[in-house]
């Protein structure tokens, strides 16, 4: 299913948020040069998730199909990934990454007999994907359901992370001591298809936090800093009730936390804490932190039902900058915002798919990280059944940002947004089937 989280659904919302425009507010975007490198002849791979038991659960597997950039931006062109595409190896929803130029898909099988197996697919257009003969399985280190992303290092490295099921530990007198799991951080050489390093350790919080039952439940979304010497890893926090030893269904959240480890050694884990955000920083199935043009890391938060999602800033000293305050609730004029996935696109601009309190419908916002403003993107065919909960893939190429937008069980489109101006173009039609939805372009 979509994700295990807490959301409050009430009828209170500020309709005025939808009057926001997508006008660009950064002078940096007046540059006439392309914001990002352009790959001539780049393929755009469309991915769709199949229903297993319930509409939108995405657990029936993943299919892919590749089209040209020209077809992606053409509203008269149609794609049906479920009839035309081919499956990628995964018992449930595949967790895909792609090379910057779109020529290669990277995949680690999620659960099942081959869970934890890393492979690549050469993208040759249409349904011609050539699976690599060389593979490596990381399950003995990171489990059969590892969370992973590639680093922005020229498509050289992927990093998988995992935490074993946290165990309640007691003192000699049987009183509660702490709850901990064993964390694994593993780096993959994606060019040579081999494990380049891994480390396993417990990651303690402060003695006071652990005595209260707080612990790291999951790690995800590692990001390499600008200096290339540290990984910043997002956390999903939970709390044990010390009196019962059981998981607390609700609790007062600590400040948002990340784990910093040395790179490439993966040693010396250190926990850093934000005093601005209180949500988790693990994201769900896509990148959740990015090194921006200014060299700092920007990170989204999730699962804070009181204050909604924030964009946090981690400076080049690998510490949270608690003077940087960017609340999505405040910027959009909504309550209980929740960023499902997002992507930095250059020059301080990012795009985020989100929902908010009172609705499960998904929306797309343009974020200006420098001005700390956000605006609903107009020109998208929004629908009550639009759900970005499992969304994974955006494509950034030159001045163009590509996103797949399909309500569950309904047809949709690829949309192409000009990054400097924010102008939206409706592109290729995405044909759907009951219960299915498209989860990205790569």
DAKA-V111749 format. One record per backbone hydrogen bond with DSSP energy under -0.5 kcal/mol. CO is the residue of the C=O (numbers start at 1). NH is the residue of the N-H. E is the energy in kcal/mol with one decimal. If there is no record, write none. Layout:
CO & NH & E
CO & NH & E
This chain:
3 & 5 & -0.9
5 & 7 & -0.5
8 & 10 & -0.6
8 & 358 & -0.7
11 & 13 & -0.6
13 & 15 & -0.9
14 & 17 & -1.9
15 & 18 & -1.9
16 & 19 & -1.6
17 & 20 & -1.4
17 & 376 & -0.5
25 & 27 & -0.5
26 & 29 & -1.6
27 & 30 & -1.9
28 & 31 & -1.3
37 & 398 & -2.1
38 & 40 & -0.7
39 & 42 & -1.5
42 & 69 & -0.7
43 & 45 & -0.6
44 & 46 & -0.6
44 & 67 & -2.5
45 & 442 & -2.4
46 & 65 & -1.8
47 & 439 & -1.9
47 & 440 & -0.9
48 & 63 & -2.4
49 & 437 & -1.7
50 & 60 & -3.0
54 & 52 & -0.5
54 & 57 & -2.3
58 & 61 & -0.7
61 & 50 & -2.6
62 & 88 & -1.9
63 & 48 & -2.6
64 & 86 & -2.1
65 & 46 & -3.5
66 & 126 & -2.1
67 & 44 & -3.5
68 & 72 & -2.2
69 & 73 & -1.5
71 & 74 & -1.1
72 & 428 & -2.3
73 & 75 & -0.7
74 & 77 & -1.7
77 & 429 & -2.9
79 & 431 & -3.4
80 & 83 & -0.8
80 & 84 & -3.2
81 & 85 & -1.1
86 & 64 & -2.6
94 & 96 & -0.8
95 & 108 & -0.8
97 & 106 & -3.1
99 & 102 & -1.6
103 & 123 & -2.8
104 & 99 & -2.5
105 & 121 & -2.4
106 & 97 & -2.1
107 & 119 & -2.4
108 & 95 & -0.6
109 & 111 & -0.7
109 & 116 & -3.0
110 & 91 & -0.7
110 & 92 & -0.9
111 & 91 & -0.6
112 & 115 & -1.8
114 & 117 & -1.8
116 & 118 & -0.5
116 & 138 & -2.9
117 & 109 & -2.4
118 & 136 & -1.5
119 & 107 & -2.4
120 & 132 & -2.8
121 & 105 & -2.6
122 & 124 & -0.7
122 & 130 & -2.1
125 & 128 & -2.2
126 & 66 & -2.5
127 & 129 & -1.1
128 & 124 & -2.3
129 & 131 & -0.7
130 & 122 & -2.6
136 & 118 & -3.4
136 & 138 & -0.5
138 & 141 & -1.7
138 & 142 & -2.9
139 & 143 & -1.9
143 & 146 & -0.5
144 & 111 & -2.8
147 & 161 & -3.0
149 & 159 & -2.8
151 & 153 & -1.8
151 & 155 & -0.5
156 & 190 & -2.2
156 & 191 & -0.7
157 & 151 & -2.9
158 & 188 & -3.5
159 & 149 & -1.6
160 & 186 & -2.7
161 & 147 & -1.9
162 & 184 & -2.8
167 & 180 & -2.1
169 & 177 & -2.5
169 & 178 & -1.4
171 & 174 & -2.3
175 & 171 & -3.0
178 & 169 & -3.5
180 & 167 & -3.1
181 & 183 & -0.6
181 & 203 & -0.5
182 & 164 & -2.2
183 & 201 & -2.0
184 & 162 & -1.8
185 & 199 & -2.2
186 & 160 & -2.6
187 & 196 & -2.2
187 & 197 & -1.3
188 & 158 & -1.9
188 & 190 & -1.0
189 & 193 & -1.4
189 & 194 & -1.4
194 & 189 & -3.1
194 & 196 & -0.6
197 & 187 & -2.7
199 & 185 & -2.4
201 & 183 & -2.9
202 & 204 & -0.6
206 & 210 & -2.7
207 & 211 & -2.2
208 & 212 & -1.2
209 & 214 & -1.8
210 & 213 & -1.4
213 & 240 & -2.4
215 & 217 & -0.6
215 & 238 & -2.4
218 & 236 & -2.4
220 & 234 & -2.1
223 & 232 & -2.9
225 & 228 & -1.0
229 & 263 & -2.2
230 & 225 & -2.4
231 & 233 & -0.6
231 & 261 & -2.0
232 & 223 & -2.0
233 & 259 & -2.8
234 & 220 & -1.9
235 & 281 & -2.5
235 & 282 & -0.8
236 & 217 & -2.6
236 & 218 & -1.6
238 & 215 & -2.4
239 & 248 & -3.4
240 & 242 & -0.8
241 & 244 & -1.1
241 & 245 & -3.4
241 & 246 & -0.5
246 & 241 & -3.3
251 & 253 & -0.5
256 & 274 & -3.4
257 & 235 & -0.9
258 & 272 & -2.7
259 & 233 & -3.1
260 & 270 & -2.0
261 & 231 & -2.6
262 & 266 & -1.9
267 & 262 & -3.0
270 & 260 & -3.5
272 & 258 & -2.0
277 & 256 & -2.9
280 & 302 & -2.1
287 & 342 & -0.7
288 & 300 & -2.1
290 & 292 & -0.7
290 & 298 & -2.7
292 & 295 & -2.1
295 & 226 & -0.5
296 & 292 & -2.9
297 & 314 & -3.2
298 & 290 & -2.1
299 & 312 & -3.7
301 & 339 & -0.7
302 & 280 & -3.0
303 & 305 & -0.8
304 & 308 & -1.9
309 & 328 & -2.3
309 & 329 & -0.6
310 & 301 & -1.5
310 & 312 & -0.6
312 & 299 & -2.4
313 & 315 & -0.5
313 & 321 & -3.1
314 & 297 & -2.7
315 & 318 & -2.0
319 & 315 & -2.6
320 & 322 & -1.0
321 & 324 & -1.6
323 & 325 & -0.7
324 & 326 & -0.5
326 & 311 & -2.3
326 & 328 & -0.5
327 & 331 & -2.4
328 & 332 & -2.5
329 & 333 & -1.8
329 & 334 & -1.5
335 & 357 & -2.2
337 & 309 & -0.7
338 & 340 & -0.7
338 & 355 & -1.8
341 & 353 & -2.6
343 & 351 & -2.3
346 & 349 & -1.9
348 & 369 & -3.1
348 & 370 & -0.5
349 & 345 & -2.7
349 & 346 & -0.9
350 & 367 & -3.5
351 & 343 & -2.5
352 & 365 & -2.8
353 & 340 & -2.0
353 & 341 & -1.3
354 & 363 & -2.4
355 & 338 & -2.4
356 & 359 & -1.7
359 & 356 & -0.5
363 & 354 & -2.2
364 & 377 & -3.0
365 & 352 & -2.3
365 & 367 & -0.5
366 & 375 & -1.8
367 & 350 & -2.2
367 & 369 & -0.7
368 & 372 & -1.6
368 & 373 & -1.4
373 & 368 & -2.8
375 & 366 & -2.8
376 & 378 & -0.7
377 & 380 & -0.5
380 & 382 & -1.7
383 & 386 & -2.0
385 & 387 & -0.6
385 & 408 & -2.5
386 & 362 & -2.7
388 & 391 & -2.0
393 & 441 & -2.1
395 & 402 & -3.0
397 & 400 & -2.3
399 & 419 & -3.7
400 & 397 & -2.5
401 & 417 & -2.8
402 & 395 & -1.6
403 & 415 & -2.9
405 & 413 & -2.0
407 & 410 & -1.9
412 & 430 & -2.6
413 & 405 & -2.7
414 & 427 & -3.4
415 & 403 & -2.0
416 & 425 & -2.2
417 & 401 & -2.0
417 & 419 & -0.5
418 & 422 & -3.0
423 & 418 & -2.6
425 & 416 & -2.8
425 & 427 & -0.5
428 & 414 & -2.5
429 & 79 & -2.5
429 & 431 & -0.7
430 & 412 & -2.4
433 & 436 & -2.2
435 & 56 & -2.7
436 & 409 & -3.1
437 & 49 & -3.0
439 & 392 & -3.2
439 & 393 & -1.3
440 & 47 & -2.5
